[in-house]
Amino acid sequence: MPEIAINLEGQNGLNWRRWKRIVRAVEDLGFAALTRSDHYTNSDPPDQDSLELWISLTWLADNTKRIEFGPLVSPVSFRHPTMTARMASAVDDLSEGRLVLGIGAGWQQREHQNYGWDLLDVPARFQRFEEGLEVISRLLHSNEPVNFAGDYFQLHDAILLPRPARPGGPPILVGGNGENRTLPLAAKYADEWNGVFVSARRYAELNAQLDRLLVAERRNVADVRRSLMTGIVLGRTDEELAQKLEGRNQERLRERGILVGTPGAIAEQVDILDEAGVERLMIQWLDLDDMDGLEVLANTLL
């Protein structure tokens, strides 16, 4: 059975009241980790509450004892990598080594337009992303001042002080399913690769491709944790499940990698993901007020 974590879409109504309640529930119910997205706003109006990511993670670091946590993911498009490295190192130390640093390229056009950030076209976006990964990696790993000359980021005798308590700082997570850009970056920089909304069959294919890329990078394939973020439609009974599906086809949802069913069916689907190589399953929890459902999920999988 993979480790089970919870992932929140923080731009879809997250505020302090909801955040504190969910954090405590995830810790108390026995989930392995809690992650959340990093966005100014949702992709379509109307805007909703969107609690700032790094401030919320700082509170979590000091108010939990056990769970791992982190951004899924923090984009270099509106988070300068030098500041991300500084914040991540400090929050990881505050939590005594429980942060997983998810880094991304940025994708949501609306927030970039609304708040004045340049998203760039896809090739340039990924070039900037790789530079950001390089900058963050060097600052976390180097005990000496770092120099770097990129098209988007530059370092001149830059050093991260105090040094991270964990050697090398928090592990870096790279998420995505792209074979041409994302997986090669994960093979080069990541301590964890996170697939997103894919079936068990497709996940296994991508996982094998990552193994090959890691070998080409002369890295040990066992050094990179494999995780998956996907959605869920969970009903305690067949009747409740039918209500939550709202007419959607179960098989089509499952083809997209979404977990669908009553508790027994969900557990079977998770076992199949385990066989595909998923070591940590991050379940997207969209109803931020459904604490009863979160408890049912814990009872089902933990």
C-alpha positions in Angstrom: 0.0 0.0 0.0 1.4 3.4 -0.9 1.7 6.1 1.7 -1.5 8.2 1.6 -1.3 12.0 1.5 -3.9 14.8 1.1 -3.5 17.6 -1.5 -5.6 20.8 -1.4 -6.3 23.4 -4.1 -5.5 26.4 -2.0 -6.9 28.9 -4.5 -10.4 27.4 -4.2 -11.6 28.8 -0.9 -8.8 28.1 1.5 -8.6 30.4 4.5 -7.1 30.2 8.0 -10.2 28.6 9.5 -10.3 25.8 7.0 -6.5 25.4 6.8 -6.1 24.9 10.6 -8.9 22.5 10.7 -7.6 20.4 7.8 -4.0 20.4 9.0 -5.1 19.1 12.4 -7.3 16.4 10.9 -4.6 15.2 8.5 -2.1 15.0 11.4 -4.6 13.3 13.8 -6.1 10.8 11.3 -2.7 9.4 10.3 -2.1 10.6 6.8 1.5 10.7 5.7 1.6 14.2 4.3 -0.4 17.3 3.4 0.4 19.3 0.2 -1.2 22.3 -1.4 -1.1 24.2 -4.6 0.5 27.7 -4.9 -1.7 30.1 -6.8 -2.9 33.6 -6.5 -6.4 32.7 -7.7 -8.4 30.0 -9.5 -8.2 29.6 -13.2 -11.8 30.8 -13.8 -13.8 33.5 -12.0 -15.3 34.2 -9.5 -12.2 34.6 -7.2 -12.3 32.7 -3.9 -10.2 32.8 -0.7 -6.6 31.8 -1.5 -4.4 31.6 1.6 -0.8 32.5 0.8 1.2 29.3 0.5 4.5 29.9 2.3 2.9 31.7 5.3 0.4 28.8 5.6 3.3 26.2 5.5 5.2 28.2 8.2 2.2 27.9 10.5 1.9 24.1 9.7 5.6 23.6 10.4 5.3 25.0 13.9 1.9 23.4 14.7 2.4 19.8 13.7 4.9 17.1 14.8 4.6 14.3 12.3 3.4 14.9 8.8 5.5 15.8 5.8 4.2 18.8 3.8 5.0 21.2 1.0 3.9 23.0 -2.1 2.6 21.0 -5.1 4.1 23.1 -6.6 5.7 26.5 -6.2 6.3 28.1 -9.6 9.4 29.9 -10.6 7.3 32.2 -12.8 6.2 34.3 -9.8 8.5 32.9 -7.0 12.1 34.0 -7.5 14.2 30.8 -6.9 16.7 32.5 -4.6 13.8 33.5 -2.3 12.2 30.1 -2.6 15.4 28.5 -1.5 15.6 30.8 1.5 12.0 30.2 2.6 12.2 26.5 2.0 15.4 26.0 4.0 14.0 28.0 6.9 10.6 26.3 7.0 12.2 22.9 6.7 14.4 23.7 9.7 11.4 25.0 11.7 9.7 21.6 11.1 12.8 19.6 11.9 13.1 18.3 8.4 9.6 17.5 7.1 9.3 19.8 4.0 9.2 18.4 0.5 10.0 21.3 -1.9 7.8 21.0 -5.0 8.9 23.3 -7.8 7.1 24.0 -11.1 7.3 26.1 -14.2 3.9 27.9 -13.8 1.0 27.3 -16.0 -2.2 29.2 -15.0 -2.6 32.1 -17.5 -5.2 34.0 -15.6 -3.2 34.6 -12.4 -0.1 35.7 -14.4 -2.2 38.2 -16.4 -4.1 39.5 -13.4 -1.1 40.0 -11.2 1.5 41.2 -13.8 3.8 38.1 -14.2 5.2 37.0 -17.5 4.2 33.3 -18.1 6.2 33.0 -21.3 5.7 30.5 -24.1 6.2 26.9 -23.3 9.9 26.5 -24.5 11.0 29.6 -22.7 9.0 28.7 -19.6 10.8 25.4 -19.3 14.2 27.0 -19.9 13.4 29.4 -17.0 12.2 26.4 -15.0 15.4 24.5 -15.5 17.4 27.6 -14.5 15.3 28.0 -11.4 15.9 24.3 -10.5 19.7 24.8 -11.0 19.7 28.0 -8.8 17.7 26.3 -6.0 19.8 23.1 -6.1 23.1 25.0 -6.0 22.1 27.2 -3.1 20.8 24.3 -1.1 23.8 22.1 -1.7 26.8 24.4 -1.7 28.6 25.5 1.4 30.6 28.0 -0.7 29.4 31.1 -2.5 27.7 30.3 -5.9 27.9 32.0 -9.3 25.4 31.4 -12.0 24.8 33.2 -15.3 21.5 32.3 -16.9 19.1 34.1 -19.2 16.5 34.5 -16.5 18.5 34.3 -13.2 22.0 35.3 -12.1 24.0 34.6 -9.0 27.1 36.5 -7.9 28.8 35.1 -4.8 25.5 34.0 -3.4 25.3 31.7 -0.4 22.4 30.5 1.7 22.9 31.2 5.4 22.3 29.7 7.8 23.0 26.5 6.1 20.1 24.0 6.0 20.1 21.7 9.0 19.5 18.8 6.6 22.5 18.2 4.4 21.4 19.5 1.0 18.2 21.0 2.4 14.7 19.7 1.8 14.2 17.2 -1.1 13.1 18.7 -4.4 9.9 17.4 -6.1 9.3 17.8 -9.8 5.8 17.0 -11.0 4.3 16.3 -14.4 3.8 13.7 -17.1 5.8 15.2 -20.0 8.3 12.8 -21.4 10.2 15.4 -23.4 10.7 18.1 -20.8 9.4 17.2 -17.3 10.8 13.7 -16.9 14.3 14.7 -18.0 14.3 17.6 -15.5 13.1 15.2 -12.8 15.9 12.8 -13.6 18.5 15.6 -13.3 17.3 17.5 -10.3 14.5 15.8 -8.4 14.5 13.7 -5.2 10.8 12.9 -6.0 8.8 12.7 -9.2 5.1 13.3 -9.0 2.8 12.1 -11.7 -0.5 13.9 -12.2 -3.9 12.4 -13.1 -2.8 9.3 -15.0 -4.0 5.7 -15.0 -2.0 3.0 -13.3 -0.9 1.6 -16.8 0.3 5.0 -17.9 2.0 5.7 -14.6 4.0 2.5 -14.9 5.1 3.5 -18.4 6.3 6.9 -17.2 7.9 5.3 -14.2 10.0 3.0 -16.4 11.0 6.0 -18.6 12.2 7.9 -15.6 14.3 4.8 -14.6 16.0 4.9 -18.0 16.6 8.7 -17.7 18.1 8.3 -14.2 20.5 5.7 -15.4 21.5 8.0 -18.2 22.2 10.7 -15.6 24.2 8.1 -13.6 21.8 8.3 -10.7 20.5 5.5 -8.6 16.9 4.9 -9.5 16.0 4.1 -5.9 17.1 7.6 -4.9 14.0 9.2 -6.4 10.7 8.7 -4.7 7.7 8.1 -7.0 4.3 9.7 -6.1 1.0 10.4 -7.9 -1.5 13.2 -7.4 -5.0 12.4 -8.5 -8.7 13.0 -7.6 -11.3 10.9 -5.9 -15.0 10.3 -5.9 -15.7 8.4 -2.7 -19.2 7.3 -1.5 -19.8 5.3 1.6 -22.7 3.5 -0.2 -23.7 3.0 -3.8 -26.4 5.5 -3.4 -24.1 8.2 -2.0 -21.6 7.4 -4.8 -24.3 7.9 -7.4 -25.1 11.3 -6.0 -21.5 12.4 -6.0 -20.9 11.3 -9.5 -23.7 13.6 -10.7 -24.1 11.5 -13.9 -20.4 11.2 -14.7 -19.2 7.9 -16.1 -17.1 5.9 -13.6 -14.9 4.2 -16.2 -14.1 7.5 -18.0 -13.0 9.0 -14.7 -10.9 6.0 -13.9 -9.2 6.2 -17.3 -8.0 9.6 -16.2 -6.6 8.1 -13.1 -9.3 9.3 -10.7 -10.2 7.0 -7.9 -13.9 6.2 -8.0 -16.1 4.0 -5.8 -17.2 2.9 -2.4 -14.4 2.2 0.2 -13.7 -1.4 -1.0 -13.4 -0.4 -4.6 -11.1 2.6 -3.7 -8.8 0.3 -1.8 -8.6 -2.1 -4.8 -7.7 0.8 -7.1 -5.0 1.9 -4.7 -3.5 -1.6 -4.7 -3.2 -1.4 -8.5 -1.4 1.9 -8.2 1.0 0.3 -5.7 1.8 -2.4 -8.3 2.4 0.4 -10.9 5.2 1.8 -8.7 3.4 4.6 -6.7 5.1 5.0 -3.4 3.1 8.0 -2.2 -0.5 8.7 -3.3 -1.6 12.4 -3.0 -5.4 12.5 -3.1 -6.8 15.8 -4.2 -9.4 16.8 -1.6 -11.7 19.4 -3.2 -14.4 19.9 -0.5 -12.5 21.9 2.1 -15.4 21.5 4.6 -15.9 17.7 4.3 -14.2 16.5 7.4 -16.5 13.5 7.7 -15.4 12.3 4.2 -11.7 12.8 5.2 -12.3 10.5 8.2 -14.0 7.9 5.9 -11.0 8.1 3.6 -8.6 7.5 6.5 -10.6 4.5 7.7 -10.6 3.1 4.2 -6.9 3.4 3.4 -5.1 3.8 6.6 
